[in-house]
Structure formats: C-alpha cells, structure tokens
Amino acid sequence: MSIITVANTKGGAGKSTSAIFLATAAARAGRQVRVLDADPQGTASEWVWAAEEDGTVLPFTVEPVNAASLRHLHSDDVITIVDTPPGESSLVQAAIDSSDFVIIPTKATSADLWRTAATVAAAAHRLSGVLITQARTGTTLLNEVKTQLHKDDVSYFDTVIPLREAIASAVGTIPTELWGYDIVLDEIMKEI
C-alpha cells in the first residue's frame, strides 16, 4: 500500500502520538496497518506494552526498526507508518527516503517552526505536509504560523490537531476520539 513517515528533527512535536493516532484511524477504516518504531526512545513500543499491561491489544502491530531496515523498506499490502526520533540522523533520512508521504508535525510556535524547516528541506524530494499539533485553535499565533507556512510555500494540512488533555492521556490505550487524524489520513491517501 503505502509508507507514511512521521518526522521532525525537533523533539516534542507529537511524532509518536501522531503515528499511533494515524494507525488507529487506518485500522478503524478497515485498512491493515503497522507502525515501525525507529525512535530509540521507543515511545510507540512503550505505548503498546502499556496497553497490553492493561489488557488492551492495539489493532495494529508496532515493530522496532533501525536505519538499515528502513533503507530496504518497500510498500507491501499494509499501510506502514514510521515513527522517527528527534535530531538529525541517517535514520530519519532513511525513513524519509523510503516514504510515499512525510508528515511533519509541529507545534504552532515560532521556535518549533524554525526547527521544522530542516525537516521540510530533508523531505523536499517526497510528498509531504506540515501538520500543526497541540494547537490552541482560534489564536493569533496559530494564524501567524499558517500565514508563515503559506508565505514560505510549505505544504501544510488544513486540519489542525488541537491541544487536548484527552490526546495526551491516550498513551497506553486505543484512542477513542481521533481529533482530526482520520481526516489527515484521508487527505494523505488521496495524495498517494
């Protein structure tokens, strides 16, 4: 099917959360999906283990991977979502290079947007889009970030993932509310 990488060199942008929520959206849509956890911190893997400890089985697998396996990644009959680590590394670039689409999550702040520029440049040879996460909707700052992305001719999703406690507290569970990740997934699938 397709390989979707969630990448940003900035930590705390919502990469692992986005990967799990997108995988949940894909599973709910009846698609076969897996998450590849390329982050040495293992947040996506920890999410699965926490769920299993509570007796919950996520509707997709999460597998740890390294740069070598990412360089040999290819599309098969499932949607593959790759969760990457922060920082600039060959692992992040290998994931981007193997992707059909790159999601670049970022918070709606100037500092986060500055760090996002490096990932946008690294993904310039792939279909990609910036996804604003943890956003306070209806704020001047959110509008300024969207205006800057537009001015810089950077592709971004109209859908904004709001700042909600329910998203943060979903760690170790199957998310019940998708908060727009289902719409983001639909947009990506139409592009690829």
Phi, psi and chi 1 to 4 in degrees:
 res  aa     phi    psi   chi1   chi2   chi3   chi4
   1 MET       -  -90.3  -81.3 -151.2  173.2      -
   2 SER  -155.7  156.8   53.1      -      -      -
   3 ILE  -115.7  121.6  -59.8  166.8      -      -
   4 ILE  -116.5  122.1  -58.8  167.2      -      -
   5 THR  -105.0  136.2  -69.8      -      -      -
   6 VAL  -106.4  111.2 -176.1      -      -      -
   7 ALA  -140.5  144.2      -      -      -      -
   8 ASN  -163.7  133.4 -168.7  -28.8      -      -
   9 THR   -67.8  -17.2   57.1      -      -      -
  10 LYS   -84.3  131.4  172.0  103.7  172.7   55.2
  11 GLY   -74.6  156.7      -      -      -      -
  12 GLY    74.6   15.8      -      -      -      -
  13 ALA   -84.6  -12.0      -      -      -      -
  14 GLY   103.3   26.1      -      -      -      -
  15 LYS   -65.3  -54.4  -68.0 -179.8  -65.6  -68.4
  16 SER   -65.3  -42.6  -62.0      -      -      -
  17 THR   -60.6  -44.2  -61.4      -      -      -
  18 SER   -62.1  -42.2  -66.3      -      -      -
  19 ALA   -60.5  -46.2      -      -      -      -
  20 ILE   -68.3  -42.9  -64.1  -65.5      -      -
  21 PHE   -66.0  -39.9  -88.5   78.6      -      -
  22 LEU   -64.4  -41.3  -73.6  165.3      -      -
  23 ALA   -63.3  -40.0      -      -      -      -
  24 THR   -63.4  -42.3  -58.6      -      -      -
  25 ALA   -61.9  -42.0      -      -      -      -
  26 ALA   -64.7  -43.7      -      -      -      -
  27 ALA   -63.0  -41.3      -      -      -      -
  28 ARG   -65.0  -27.4  -75.4 -159.9 -171.2  146.9
  29 ALA   -84.0    4.2      -      -      -      -
  30 GLY    84.5   13.6      -      -      -      -
  31 ARG   -94.4  147.3  -63.3  179.7  166.4  119.9
  32 GLN   -78.8  134.4  -70.8 -170.2   -5.7      -
  33 VAL  -146.2  149.0   60.1      -      -      -
  34 ARG  -140.0  154.5   68.7  179.4  172.6 -175.2
  35 VAL  -113.3  131.3  173.7      -      -      -
  36 LEU  -103.2  120.0  -61.0 -177.1      -      -
  37 ASP   -94.0   97.9 -171.4   -5.4      -      -
  38 ALA   -94.5    2.8      -      -      -      -
  39 ASP   -89.2  117.4 -173.9  -10.7      -      -
  40 PRO   -56.5  -22.7  -25.2   33.9      -      -
  41 GLN   -68.6  -23.2  -66.3  175.2   -0.7      -
  42 GLY    68.2   31.9      -      -      -      -
  43 THR   -60.4  -44.5  -56.3      -      -      -
  44 ALA   -63.8  -40.0      -      -      -      -
  45 SER   -65.4  -43.1  -62.6      -      -      -
  46 GLU   -60.6  -36.0  -70.0  -76.5   -7.8      -
  47 TRP   -58.9  -46.0 -166.0  -50.4      -      -
  48 VAL   -63.7  -46.8  171.0      -      -      -
  49 TRP   -62.8  -39.7  -63.4  -34.6      -      -
  50 ALA   -63.6  -41.0      -      -      -      -
  51 ALA   -63.6  -45.0      -      -      -      -
  52 GLU   -63.6  -36.9  -72.2  174.7   -5.0      -
  53 GLU   -62.4  -28.7  -75.3  177.5    9.3      -
  54 ASP   -90.4    6.1  -75.9  -18.4      -      -
  55 GLY    83.4   17.0      -      -      -      -
  56 THR  -109.7  133.5  -56.8      -      -      -
  57 VAL  -109.6  122.2  177.3      -      -      -
  58 LEU   -67.4  150.6  -62.7  179.9      -      -
  59 PRO   -81.8   26.7   29.8  -34.2      -      -
  60 PHE  -160.1  164.1   48.7   85.4      -      -
  61 THR   -96.1  155.3   61.3      -      -      -
  62 VAL  -125.8  124.0  175.6      -      -      -
  63 GLU  -124.2  131.0  -52.9  162.3   27.2      -
  64 PRO   -71.2  142.7    9.9  -10.8      -      -
  65 VAL  -138.9  166.7  -66.2      -      -      -
  66 ASN  -125.4  179.3   57.9   32.6      -      -
  67 ALA   -61.4  -39.3      -      -      -      -
  68 ALA   -62.5  -44.7      -      -      -      -
  69 SER   -68.1  -32.1   57.3      -      -      -
  70 LEU   -68.6  -34.3  -71.8  172.0      -      -
  71 ARG   -66.0  -21.7  -78.6 -169.1  -70.7  -84.5
  72 HIS  -108.8   15.4  -61.6  -75.5      -      -
  73 LEU   -72.9  139.5 -166.0   59.6      -      -
  74 HIS  -142.8  156.3   61.7  -80.9      -      -
  75 SER   -65.8  139.1  -66.9      -      -      -
  76 ASP  -134.3 -147.7   52.0   19.9      -      -
  77 ASP   -86.9   10.3   59.8  -15.9      -      -
  78 VAL  -126.6  158.9  -57.7      -      -      -
  79 ILE   -79.7  125.8  -65.0  173.1      -      -
  80 THR  -109.0  125.1  -60.2      -      -      -
  81 ILE  -114.2  122.3  -60.9  171.7      -      -
  82 VAL  -103.5  122.4 -177.3      -      -      -
  83 ASP   -96.6  123.1 -179.8   24.1      -      -
  84 THR  -108.6  162.7   61.9      -      -      -
  85 PRO   -83.7  166.8   30.9  -35.8      -      -
  86 PRO   -75.1  167.6   25.8  -31.6      -      -
  87 GLY    93.0  161.7      -      -      -      -
  88 GLU   -94.0  117.8  -62.7  176.8   37.2      -
  89 SER  -149.6  165.8   70.9      -      -      -
  90 SER   -66.2  -26.4   60.3      -      -      -
  91 LEU   -65.4  -45.1 -166.8  125.8      -      -
  92 VAL   -64.2  -44.3  173.6      -      -      -
  93 GLN   -65.7  -38.1 -165.5   62.6   56.4      -
  94 ALA   -62.2  -40.5      -      -      -      -
  95 ALA   -66.0  -44.4      -      -      -      -
  96 ILE   -61.4  -46.5  -71.7  170.2      -      -
  97 ASP   -62.3  -27.0  -67.9  -16.4      -      -
  98 SER   -90.0   -2.0  -61.2      -      -      -
  99 SER   -89.3  153.1  -64.8      -      -      -
 100 ASP   -90.3  -26.0  -62.4  -53.3      -      -
 101 PHE  -152.8  140.5 -164.6   97.1      -      -
 102 VAL  -118.2  122.6  179.8      -      -      -
 103 ILE   -96.0  129.5  -63.5  174.4      -      -
 104 ILE  -116.0   92.6  -54.0  164.9      -      -
 105 PRO   -74.5  145.1   24.9  -28.6      -      -
 106 THR  -153.2  150.0 -173.2      -      -      -
 107 LYS   -78.1  160.4  -66.0  177.9 -173.0  174.6
 108 ALA   -88.3   65.9      -      -      -      -
 109 THR  -134.4  156.8   71.4      -      -      -
 110 SER   -62.6  -43.8  -63.5      -      -      -
 111 ALA   -61.9  -43.1      -      -      -      -
 112 ASP   -65.3  -39.8  -74.6   85.6      -      -
 113 LEU   -65.3  -37.5 -157.9   54.0      -      -
 114 TRP   -59.4  -45.9  -67.0  -25.9      -      -
 115 ARG   -70.8  -26.4  -70.1  -68.4  -53.3  -87.2
 116 THR   -67.5  -28.2  -61.6      -      -      -
 117 ALA   -56.7  -37.5      -      -      -      -
 118 ALA   -64.2  -39.0      -      -      -      -
 119 THR   -72.1  -39.0  -49.5      -      -      -
 120 VAL   -57.8  -43.5  169.1      -      -      -
 121 ALA   -65.4  -41.3      -      -      -      -
 122 ALA   -66.1  -26.0      -      -      -      -
 123 ALA  -101.9   11.1      -      -      -      -
 124 ALA   -60.0  -24.5      -      -      -      -
 125 HIS   -90.1    6.7   63.2  -63.4      -      -
 126 ARG  -127.0  157.5  -66.3  -73.2 -173.3 -117.3
 127 LEU   -62.1  134.0  -71.5  173.9      -      -
 128 SER  -155.8  165.1   64.3      -      -      -
 129 GLY  -158.8  139.7      -      -      -      -
 130 VAL   -79.5  133.2  170.0      -      -      -
 131 LEU  -115.2  115.5  176.2   62.7      -      -
 132 ILE   -78.3  122.9  -60.1  171.2      -      -
 133 THR  -119.3  164.3   62.4      -      -      -
 134 GLN    52.6   41.1  -54.2  170.0   52.4      -
 135 ALA   -96.9  142.3      -      -      -      -
 136 ARG   -87.8  108.6  -72.0 -174.2  171.7   86.8
 137 THR   -68.7  149.7   55.9      -      -      -
 138 GLY    75.3   14.3      -      -      -      -
 139 THR   -97.1  158.4   62.9      -      -      -
 140 THR   -62.1  -41.6  -59.6      -      -      -
 141 LEU   -60.1  -43.6 -174.0   56.4      -      -
 142 LEU   -60.8  -45.5  175.2   59.2      -      -
 143 ASN   -62.9  -38.3  -69.4  -27.3      -      -
 144 GLU   -64.9  -40.3  -72.1  173.1   -4.1      -
 145 VAL   -64.8  -44.5  166.4      -      -      -
 146 LYS   -61.6  -41.3  -74.9 -177.6  171.0 -175.7
 147 THR   -62.3  -42.1  -61.0      -      -      -
 148 GLN   -65.6  -42.4 -172.0   63.6   47.7      -
 149 LEU   -60.4  -43.9  -71.5  167.6      -      -
 150 HIS   -63.5  -45.2 -177.9   73.6      -      -
 151 LYS   -60.5  -38.6 -179.4  179.8  170.6 -174.2
 152 ASP   -83.3    2.4  -67.5  -17.9      -      -
 153 ASP    58.9   41.0 -160.6   28.2      -      -
 154 VAL  -100.4  127.7  173.5      -      -      -
 155 SER   -68.4  133.6  177.8      -      -      -
 156 TYR  -145.0  158.4   63.5   94.0      -      -
 157 PHE   -80.0  139.2  -68.2   90.2      -      -
 158 ASP   -67.2  -32.9  -70.6  -30.7      -      -
 159 THR   -69.0  132.3  -59.2      -      -      -
 160 VAL  -117.4  132.1  171.4      -      -      -
 161 ILE   -85.6  118.9  -54.0  -56.5      -      -
 162 PRO   -75.6  158.4   29.5  -34.9      -      -
 163 LEU   -77.2  111.7  177.0   63.5      -      -
 164 ARG  -141.1  137.5  -66.1  -74.2 -173.9  -88.3
 165 GLU   -60.1  -34.2  -91.8 -172.3   46.9      -
 166 ALA   -61.8  -31.7      -      -      -      -
 167 ILE   -71.1  -48.9  -64.5  172.4      -      -
 168 ALA   -62.9  -36.4      -      -      -      -
 169 SER   -83.9   -0.3   65.2      -      -      -
 170 ALA   -77.4   -8.3      -      -      -      -
 171 VAL   -56.0  131.4  173.1      -      -      -
 172 GLY    82.7   12.1      -      -      -      -
 173 THR  -133.4  172.9   70.3      -      -      -
 174 ILE   -87.7  116.8  -59.6  170.6      -      -
 175 PRO   -56.5  135.7  -25.1   34.8      -      -
 176 THR   -90.4  -43.4   52.2      -      -      -
 177 GLU  -100.5  137.8  175.3   81.6   32.2      -
 178 LEU   -96.2  -12.8  -66.6  175.9      -      -
 179 TRP    55.4   27.9  -61.2  104.2      -      -
 180 GLY   103.6  -11.4      -      -      -      -
 181 TYR   -63.7  -29.8  -79.1  104.2      -      -
 182 ASP   -65.2  -37.8   50.0  -20.4      -      -
 183 ILE   -68.5  -41.8  -61.8  166.3      -      -
 184 VAL   -59.4  -45.7  169.7      -      -      -
 185 LEU   -60.8  -43.9 -179.4   67.2      -      -
 186 ASP   -60.0  -42.4  -72.9  -16.9      -      -
 187 GLU   -61.6  -42.4  -71.3 -179.5   41.9      -
 188 ILE   -64.6  -45.5  -67.3  167.8      -      -
 189 MET   -63.9  -30.2  -62.9  -47.8  -71.5      -
 190 LYS   -71.3  -30.8  -71.9  175.1 -174.1  170.3
 191 GLU   -75.2  -35.8  -75.2  -72.6  -42.5      -
 192 ILE  -104.2      -   53.3  178.8      -      -
